[in-house]
Amino acid sequence: MAQFQEMMRQQLESSMDAELEKLVDTVTGADRDVCMKDFKGFKNLFHRFLQVKGPSVEWIKIKRPPEDSIQPYDKIAAWGLPDGVAASLNKLVVVKLNGGLGTSMGCKGPKSLISVRNENTFLDLTVQQIEHLNKTYNTDVPLVLMNSFNTDEDTKKILQKYTHHRVKIHTFNQSRYPRIHKESLLPVAANLSMTGQNADGWYPPGHGDIYASFYNSGLMDKLIAQGKEYIFVSNIDNLGATVDLHILHHLVSQPNGKRCEFVMEVTDKTRADVKGGTLIQYEGKLRLLEIAQVPKAHVDEFKSVSKFKIFNTNNLWISLPAIKRLQEQNAMDMEIIVNPKTLDGGLNVVQLETAVGAAIKCFDNAMGINVPRSRFLPVKTTSDLLLVMSNLYSLEAGSLTMSPKREFPTTPHVKLGSSFTKVQEYLTRFESIPDMLELDHLTVSGDVTFGKNVSLKVNATRVKNVSMRVDGFEHEDSNFCGFYFRCIK
């Protein structure tokens, strides 16, 4: 049986190689060179995919990380900052993951170009943050955007508006991998074109591709030659992911032989975060455990807030020379995420992906830092958008900070219904954003609009299955009563 399976694997790899060669032959020049680099990475991933047998972790081998492997942020910050902060900043590059589209929020084009606060987009706020650092400390911290083939063209057009800002902006593209038939395990695409039905044949292979794509772009070597030592990587839609000087100082102040090559920012898990990846000790290494790797019998245990108390924010600090070393040694090992999809025509396909944080086990002296929740402020839905647009936060130099008038330590739990899913629909339902300083919980469903001067306070506020308009009242009950509304039906 083992011999037969090995023969089948070899046959599948041979068939894949032949199909990829056909695809390469459909392009010439520079596009051909890029394609060949992309396919080299895909072949490696496909080979590993065929080798995988069973779950990637044995549950019995999972251990809690040693206490010193996850440091509390307060301990890092207690060391203070030296006078020469500028020297540390000049060793830093900020990298934002910019491959996603805004389709889940009903928007066309890159998600980074959605307006989130005072007409500022995610990208605007990022540029403002870094420009503020460069002006304040007279430094040269560049911004690097990892685009995908979905976002590259639109992003490059908009970058012209930042020409006179004090931020050098670079871009590189993550790879373009072929989707494969679920049954035959061969590419869907007939050629490298991104038009018509062929467009569905390609995908960006997850943010774990950052290491190979950054290295292959040539940009990494240029930045290392300029004296850059660390990258701070984060999702562009996480508005809490700003450059933290204390973490940076901790990294660059270590002696060369003991330098930490990888820091993962984690934060305390709540019930809303039970599916988030967590850090474990596995076979003597610090490792990221994702829910997709967990055997079904242990999923509830994985979701337990009492056992797995932290989760990965995807704010990562990584050594540039270490990435270069691992790439050149072909030693970057990340678990494969098998992502099944159904295309519009009903065809079942598979995407092979990796996650950037999964590489933590490959780096020397890797550690986690348990940061305040404020460093995790993702905007994935219009419910999140309502929070960051409200008076819960103040905006200064591109950074959002919780209002000192907010008495609760956490943000409210907000759940807007299907009528609010798309950004344009959401905006038409608020004449002005409500006062939410004293709000704890808000759930809205049905055809509801909010007028001006609405103040939402304290308890769970539910609006259900009616067509109504909320005007300038202070709403405090767990369920809105009829007299609070002027109905529009």
C-alpha atoms as one frame of an Amber mdcrd trajectory, in Angstrom:
protein
   0.000   0.000   0.000   2.790   2.456   0.905   4.522   1.709  -2.395   1.297
   2.322  -4.323   0.694   5.627  -2.529   4.246   6.762  -3.289   3.761   5.873
  -6.955   0.509   7.897  -7.022   2.227  10.894  -5.421   5.000  10.789  -7.983
   2.471  10.562 -10.808   0.513  13.547  -9.462   3.692  15.617  -9.153   4.753
  14.675 -12.671   1.325  15.644 -14.041   1.428  18.934 -12.132   4.904  19.755
 -13.471   3.711  19.155 -17.026   0.646  21.389 -16.581   2.702  24.178 -15.024
   5.159  24.021 -17.927   2.244  24.520 -20.331   1.113  27.572 -18.348   4.636
  29.052 -18.328   4.813  28.669 -22.112   1.842  31.049 -22.506   3.941  34.085
 -21.444   7.322  35.597 -22.337   9.887  38.066 -20.989   9.694  39.445 -17.442
   6.250  37.910 -16.859   7.740  34.497 -17.564  10.497  35.032 -14.984   7.975
  36.093 -12.309   5.768  33.143 -13.165   8.647  30.680 -12.827   9.544  32.055
  -9.378   5.910  31.777  -8.280   5.601  28.236  -9.583   8.788  27.178  -7.805
   7.109  28.088  -4.510   3.863  26.410  -5.543   5.641  23.182  -6.500   7.266
  23.052  -3.075   3.889  23.611  -1.387   2.183  21.006  -3.587   4.921  18.472
  -2.864   4.486  18.955   0.883   0.692  18.783   0.511   0.996  15.342  -1.088
   3.322  14.175   1.695   1.039  15.152   4.581  -0.455  12.232   6.459  -3.077
  12.949   9.105  -3.147  15.967  11.460  -0.094  18.219  11.630   0.004  18.024
  15.444  -0.357  15.220  17.958  -2.530  16.591  20.743  -0.714  14.651  23.434
   2.548  16.446  22.558   1.103  19.941  23.069   2.456  21.758  26.105   2.013
  25.178  27.628   4.780  27.572  26.554   7.476  28.206  29.198   6.658  31.313
  31.238   9.665  33.250  29.976   8.703  32.610  26.329   5.692  34.964  26.551
   6.569  38.209  28.272   3.963  40.658  29.590   4.108  43.979  27.760   4.339
  45.908  31.035   7.629  44.180  31.794   9.041  45.176  28.394   7.827  48.770
  28.779   9.206  49.046  32.321  12.745  49.187  30.951  11.943  52.606  29.497
  13.412  54.118  26.348  16.937  55.366  25.695  17.719  58.837  24.403  18.698
  57.374  21.045  15.287  56.139  19.902  16.047  57.404  16.408  18.856  54.875
  15.988  16.437  52.026  16.695  13.779  53.428  14.359  16.293  53.696  11.519
  16.702  49.917  11.699  12.956  49.347  11.190  10.726  48.755   8.173   6.928
  48.767   8.502   5.243  46.127   6.321   1.485  46.087   5.818  -0.370  43.112
   4.370  -2.377  44.731   1.584  -3.589  41.836  -0.523  -7.266  41.829   0.438
 -10.284  43.295  -1.327 -13.199  45.098   0.304 -15.807  42.729  -1.119 -16.909
  41.384   2.282 -17.975  44.946   3.153 -19.626  45.536  -0.216 -16.774  47.608
  -1.654 -14.817  47.275  -4.881 -11.032  47.434  -4.987  -8.459  47.127  -2.176
  -9.838  47.090   1.342  -7.084  49.515   2.365  -8.820  52.255   0.351 -12.077
  52.161   2.368 -12.678  55.331   4.412 -12.752  54.524   8.114 -12.436  57.800
   9.999 -12.870  61.453   8.952 -12.588  60.477   5.273  -9.227  58.806   5.984
  -8.649  55.337   4.552  -6.678  52.533   6.194  -3.757  53.496   3.963  -4.074
  57.213   4.819  -3.885  56.448   8.536  -0.862  54.178   8.054   1.038  56.849
   6.129   0.146  59.483   8.745   1.439  57.267  11.565   4.817  56.644   9.928
   5.207  60.234   8.770   4.605  61.372  12.351   7.386  59.056  13.565   9.806
  60.284  10.907   9.114  63.947  11.655   9.165  63.538  15.436  12.443  61.618
  15.611  14.035  62.784  12.328  14.201  59.224  11.054  13.672  57.294   7.836
  11.201  54.494   8.532   9.894  53.229   5.176   6.506  51.673   4.486   6.328
  48.482   2.437   3.021  47.190   1.098   2.638  43.531   0.197   0.038  43.704
  -2.559  -1.662  40.895  -4.426  -2.600  40.773  -8.114  -6.066  41.851  -6.896
  -4.857  45.083  -5.263  -1.582  46.078  -6.939  -2.838  48.255  -9.799  -5.349
  50.282  -7.763  -2.899  50.693  -4.875  -0.100  52.019  -7.110  -2.465  54.597
  -8.598  -3.375  55.964  -5.181   0.247  56.075  -3.933   0.830  59.170  -6.050
  -1.082  61.231  -3.474   1.654  60.551  -0.881   4.533  61.860  -3.004   5.142
  64.853  -0.727   4.752  62.977   2.567   7.835  62.174   4.597   7.534  58.432
   4.028   9.264  56.302   1.433   6.730  53.771   0.157   7.700  50.519  -1.555
   5.553  47.707  -2.874   6.010  44.108  -3.877   3.515  41.491  -4.992   2.808
  38.244  -3.255   2.800  35.183  -5.471   0.052  34.102  -7.829  -0.725  30.400
  -7.415  -3.061  28.198  -9.495  -6.253  26.876  -7.980  -6.465  23.125  -8.448
  -9.395  20.798  -9.130 -10.503  19.057  -5.966 -10.654  15.702  -7.751  -7.810
  15.733 -10.309  -5.509  18.039  -8.267  -4.483  19.781 -11.516  -4.687  23.527
 -12.319  -8.044  25.032 -13.288  -6.506  27.789 -15.448  -5.736  27.226 -19.132
  -3.269  30.119 -19.360  -1.905  33.005 -17.285  -4.602  35.456 -18.353  -6.608
  37.165 -15.608  -9.675  37.750 -17.779 -12.902  35.834 -18.270 -13.303  32.404
 -16.732  -9.540  32.122 -16.398  -9.555  34.796 -13.676 -11.034  32.252 -11.260
  -8.037  30.015 -11.793  -5.674  32.056  -9.608  -5.341  33.115  -5.979  -2.873
  34.867  -3.626  -1.618  32.076  -1.316  -2.082  33.629   2.132   0.218  35.949
   4.057   2.728  33.178   4.769   3.938  33.877   1.232   5.521  37.113   2.495
   8.894  35.493   3.123   9.437  34.100  -0.387   7.832  37.027  -2.222   9.729
  39.675  -0.248  12.988  37.802  -0.829  12.321  37.210  -4.537  11.384  40.857
  -5.135  14.939  42.048  -4.444  13.567  44.703  -2.100  14.671  42.819   1.011
  18.326  42.893  -0.013  18.120  46.631  -0.746  16.674  47.341   2.702  19.296
  45.192   4.458  22.000  47.092   2.538  20.494  50.320   3.947  21.001  49.042
   7.507  17.445  47.844   8.153  17.300  44.943  10.624  13.659  44.310  11.544
  10.260  44.433   9.898   7.043  45.119  11.781   4.339  43.188   9.930   0.598
  43.581  10.459  -2.731  43.499   8.659  -3.524  46.900   7.181  -7.068  46.719
   8.604  -5.800  46.407  12.205  -5.941  50.028  13.353  -4.262  49.135  16.653
  -1.091  47.905  14.952   1.150  50.949  15.297   4.923  51.011  15.796   5.648
  50.377  19.476   8.959  51.878  20.584   9.261  49.668  23.664   9.035  46.435
  21.672  11.449  47.787  19.071  13.962  48.820  21.743  13.693  45.398  23.371
  14.631  43.773  20.068  17.591  45.929  19.076  19.062  46.184  22.584  19.786
  42.444  22.896  23.378  41.229  22.375  23.956  39.831  18.884  24.247  36.188
  19.928  20.979  36.275  21.873  18.881  38.477  19.626  15.250  37.546  19.270
  14.544  36.918  15.579  10.751  36.757  15.863   8.223  38.379  18.191   4.530
  37.596  18.002   2.198  40.009  19.741  -0.533  38.078  21.541  -3.343  39.352
  23.725  -5.806  37.887  26.197  -8.550  35.819  24.623 -12.228  36.670  25.106
 -15.301  34.741  23.998 -15.153  36.643  20.709 -11.653  35.293  19.997 -12.060
  31.564  20.693 -11.122  30.611  17.123  -7.908  32.656  17.126  -4.543  30.902
  16.829  -2.538  30.489  20.036   1.066  29.824  21.047   2.080  26.397  22.325
   5.265  24.508  23.104   5.657  21.605  20.676   8.679  19.356  20.400  10.833
  21.914  22.166   9.818  24.848  19.943   7.411  27.753  20.316   4.720  27.160
  17.744   1.484  28.725  16.462  -1.535  26.427  16.751  -4.475  27.290  14.487
  -7.974  25.881  14.891  -7.694  24.169  11.477  -4.879  22.004  12.890  -6.869
  20.864  15.911  -8.361  17.333  15.841 -12.177  17.493  15.975 -12.246  15.770
  19.349 -10.274  18.648  20.889 -11.873  21.703  19.241 -13.894  22.618  22.355
 -10.747  22.314  24.448  -8.919  24.605  22.008 -11.718  27.190  22.333 -11.476
  27.139  26.124 -10.524  30.559  27.455  -9.274  28.960  30.660  -6.766  26.620
  28.976  -5.650  28.663  25.958  -5.700  32.178  27.338  -4.062  34.163  24.544
  -4.372  34.494  20.775  -2.256  35.788  17.906  -2.925  39.392  16.835  -0.808
  38.914  13.667   1.361  41.852  14.723   4.832  40.432  14.143   8.407  41.715
  14.519  10.837  39.714  12.398  14.573  39.894  11.728  15.383  40.677   8.098
  18.754  38.871   8.068  17.043  35.829   9.603  14.426  35.756   6.832  17.201
  35.970   4.239  19.117  33.126   5.925  16.094  30.841   6.157  15.057  31.503
   2.573  18.532  30.744   1.254  18.694  27.559   3.330  15.194  26.553   2.154
  14.395  26.162   5.860  11.137  28.147   6.113   8.642  25.531   7.309   4.973
  26.486   7.657   1.950  24.239   8.013  -0.206  24.023   4.903  -3.732  25.410
   5.092  -6.008  23.516   2.691  -8.759  25.954   1.751 -11.643  24.402  -0.252
 -13.653  26.748  -2.476 -16.596  26.482  -4.835 -16.351  28.726  -7.897 -19.357
  30.561  -9.335 -19.925  27.807 -11.898 -20.100  25.180  -9.154 -16.605  23.780
  -9.675 -14.979  22.555  -6.450 -11.356  23.655  -6.121  -8.599  23.708  -3.523
  -6.265  26.535  -2.502  -3.008  25.725  -0.708  -2.063  28.535   1.678   0.255
  29.346   4.579   0.105  31.824   7.489   2.945  34.222   8.283   2.884  33.468
  12.030   3.350  29.737  11.460   7.041  30.343  10.708   7.748  31.291  14.334
   9.186  27.807  14.986  11.915  28.405  12.375  13.470  31.458  14.050  16.030
  31.600  16.862  15.046  32.948  20.289  11.430  33.495  19.200   9.046  34.830
  21.819   5.570  36.206  22.393   4.677  39.499  24.051   1.268  39.758  25.719
   0.185  43.229  24.638  -2.814  45.366  25.658  -6.030  44.682  23.773  -5.771
  48.166  22.258  -3.140  46.828  19.838  -5.774  44.594  18.269  -8.416  46.755
  16.597  -9.336  45.024  13.312 -12.069  46.334  11.049 -13.577  43.284   9.380
 -17.249  44.321   9.316 -19.418  47.439   9.463 -19.996  46.621  13.142 -16.267
  47.190  13.678 -16.445  50.279  11.485 -19.137  51.789  13.713 -16.831  51.455
  16.727 -13.842  53.207  15.136 -16.008  55.971  13.641 -17.596  56.750  17.012
 -16.552  58.982  19.897 -15.111  55.915  21.645 -11.867  56.830  19.903  -9.921
  59.979  19.230  -7.658  60.327  16.195  -4.222  61.904  16.339  -1.393  61.559
  13.797  -3.126  58.568  12.219  -3.492  56.644  15.485  -6.744  55.834  17.273
  -6.772  55.890  21.066  -9.627  55.090  23.419 -11.331  58.205  24.765 -10.435
  58.972  28.399 -14.156  59.593  28.925 -14.836  55.891  28.418 -15.187  54.373
  31.892 -15.184  50.728  30.809 -11.856  49.046  29.987 -13.258  47.171  26.967
 -14.989  48.179  23.751 -18.735  47.549  23.386 -19.927  44.411  21.650 -21.714
  45.591  18.486 -23.613  43.383  16.061 -25.356  45.085  13.160 -27.827  43.132
  11.038 -27.790  42.240   7.351 -29.212  45.640   6.352 -25.899  47.180   7.453
 -23.462  44.705   5.812 -22.372  46.881   2.888 -20.575  50.128   3.681 -22.825
  52.292   1.481 -26.002  50.862   3.049 -24.471  51.281   6.500 -23.664  54.957
   5.860 -27.193  55.760   4.687 -28.596  54.387   7.974 -26.689  56.851  10.188
 -27.343  60.576   9.877 -24.653  60.907  12.506 -22.713  58.309  14.486 -24.329
  57.795  17.928 -22.652  58.680  21.207 -21.339  55.301  22.406 -19.128  56.270
  25.367 -21.315  54.447  27.865 -22.492  51.604  25.648 -21.850  47.987  26.609
 -23.751  45.990  23.991 -25.667  46.762  20.808 -27.520  44.330  18.552 -29.569
  45.630  15.621 -31.588  43.696  13.073 -34.291  44.788  10.686 -34.899  47.996
   8.750 -33.521  50.548  11.214 -32.069  54.025  10.658 -30.413  56.304  13.220
 -31.054  60.034  13.227 -28.970  62.783  14.776 -27.940  63.167  18.410 -28.589
  59.545  19.399 -26.905  58.395  22.595 -26.653  54.656  23.282 -25.914  53.697
  26.866 -24.993  50.792  29.113 -27.113  47.693  28.528 -27.699  45.431  25.565
 -29.737  47.401  23.056 -31.765  45.317  20.652 -33.802  46.441  17.688 -35.583
  43.582  15.944 -37.468  43.000  12.724 -39.249  46.300  12.422 -38.863  49.296
  10.163 -38.095  52.234  12.397 -36.038  55.329  12.949 -34.050  56.041  16.105
 -33.869  59.755  16.896 -32.249  61.896  19.545 -32.880  60.004  22.751 -30.688
  58.359  25.306 -31.403  54.629  25.096 -30.570  52.569  28.158 -32.970  49.615
  28.340 -31.980  46.097  27.346 -34.768  46.226  24.761 -35.922  49.415  23.072
 -39.540  50.234  23.874 -41.971  51.525  21.258 -42.153  55.058  22.611 -38.474
  55.592  21.963 -39.129  55.553  18.209 -40.786  57.448  15.483 -41.636  54.575
  13.134 -41.263  55.169   9.394 -43.904  52.638   8.344
